[in-house]
Amino acid sequence: MTNNKKVLQFVQESVELATPDKVVWIDGSQEQIDALRAEAVSTGELVKLNQELLPDCYLHRTVVNDVARVEARTVICLPKEEDAGPTNIWKSPEEGYRMCKEIARGKMAGRTMYVIPYSMGVVGSSFSKIGIEVTDSIYVVLNMIIMTRVGNMCLDALGEDGDFIKGFHAKCDIDEENRWIMHFPQDNAIWSVNSGYGGNVLLGKKCFALRIASYLGREEGWMAEHMLILGVKAPDGSKKYVAAAFPSACGKTNLAMLIPPKSFLDAGYEVECVGDDIAWIRVGEDGRLWAVNPENGFFGVAPGTNKKSNPNALAATQKGTIFTDVVQNLDNNTVWWEGLDKNPPEHALDWKGNPWNGKTSDVKGAHPNSRFTAPAKNCPCVSPEFDSKTGVPLSAIIFGGRRASTTPLVYQSRDWNHGVFVGSIMSSETTAAATGAVGVLRHDPMAMKPFIGYHVGDYFQHWIDMGKKISNPPKIFNVNWFRQNEKGEFLWPGFGDNMRVLKWILDRCEGKVDAKETAIGYVPYAKDIDLTGLDYSVETLESILEVDKKKWAAEAEEITGYYNNTIKDRIPQELWDSLETLKKNCEA
């Protein structure tokens, strides 16, 4: 418990609204965790898996209508609609609170309300922020214990007068027509009703760590970004760290847990994972940017994760993990999903709990968005700096998208402001399977489009303003692993071989290699990309490093339309200047 009157008032108001039968405070003890697991198994909320093969692992099935984040019902509640901007859905704070309270009133009757004190970031760190989430879901409690740092130490850190992020979650009726995830940035508050799915109800994740934190970062002079953080250990023992932002389906998790090619391993290179999804970034006393991963676990997509695609992620799931909406293999009481291996179980239950035979069924057993919630400490390549209170210094920031042509394998921005421009124009091309049209651009600036807690133009301005505070800024790069030939075949091997590009990036940061200045920035000389041990032609490499001025002139016009038609106003002059420079460079 706590003597913090603000916490006690928030809990009391939540109790009066939702009228639970009892209230349980989560202290983070193993004894309490074990009791909650046992209770969830007894009610069927969790299925206990084979404890010899998957110790402390459990399976959960969500309601069929509740299997993913609902961006159409994810709302930013600021007093002025224009401050939410074009990338957010807006309601006034008054309407947002009224709607949520009407839906949640009395909906915990007959249930238990759990009070979860948690920290994003290491407790006691200057990066750390404390949250209190109330919920009527044991599933939420047990996931939050994996994903964040939970327990009495968070209440101790708050003290008697500390401020915190208020999170109210109620499953209510799991009614998709009345499902809302409301954010109140000015009040440091999040409300989630009528969902039980992780991304909508683990309020420390995207809701707090990005939407609310991005607003806090602007107010307090730091950054909350949708970025992985990794460290590269060189043969001489030195380490350099990078943060990288990618939209979905662009290899973010794979890069975060990258295993270098054999030639690099033999030479003594290692890659360490600090974080796979979110970075909180502050300016250090040395004028560099320092980053931490505010999370404590991985909330990963299961399908496609296997020993070849991401062995480190798979290893992280082998103990202490909650699997959501995957196949239950009845032969050995383990789990399976599409892409895990080529041996689907014949005696199984699908993600809905129905009998399923993987050898004969023509429907998928696991939901395409099925998940694993795994402790980060399980990852074989987790960084020794994972629990650092000061974070790690960034040598580089990397942006990337999925482009079949135009964008080269890698290029470097000319300076910080140009780098912000590069991040602002991040985009990926859709595929025929997804949309019925190939090459349609989806813009996702800094991979933050769904997660900015205020106007996107003001977010760009915050990036520009941050640059003025940094005397020793990281260099900014863009990568594109997805260049294709006329047959639609990828021209770069990707996966572990992305280490070759990462090494060039770090060599550039240390001034070890030169680069060719082009219309869009600095591009490598092919000879400086280490192809040792790779059966790959220099000619192909040169082709995907090419910058075609005609294509980039067309790109510049598309960007102009995006700025004018989508973001419309509040775009910093520095970005317009970079766009004009691009146009002039393409004319030269």
PyMOL commands that set and color helices and strands:
alter all, ss='L'
color gray80, all
select helices_A, chain A and resi 5-18+30-43+71-73+81-84+93-104+138-147+152-158+176-178+185-187+198-201+204-220+252-256+262-267+311-316+376-378+416-424+432-435+445-447+456-467+495-509+526-528+538-544+549-567+573-587
alter helices_A, ss='H'
color red, helices_A
select strands_A, chain A and resi 22-25+47-48+58-60+74-76+89-90+112-120+129-135+149-150+165-170+180-184+189-193+223-225+228-233+239-245+270-275+279-283+289-292+297-301+322-324+327-329+334-336+348-349+355-356+371-375+392-400+410-412+427-429+441-443+475-479+516-517+522-523
alter strands_A, ss='S'
color yellow, strands_A
deselect
rebuild
show_as cartoon
